[in-house]
């Protein structure tokens, strides 16, 4: 239905939610509270940069 090829686990779903919320500009402290973790924990264990290509293009346009 979602055309997801990787196995979806609770950990991957949680990580995806946290990463997308942070990258969308939401307050990380609020996200940490929603995830019932500390800010350090969400960045250390769950957050993955979902905008890597966009950020790379922005940096290349500057230089």
Buried (B, 14 or more C-beta within 10 A) or exposed (E): EEEEEEEEEEEBEBBBBBBBBBBEEEEBEEBBEEBEBEBEBBBEEBBEEEBEEEEEEEEEEEE
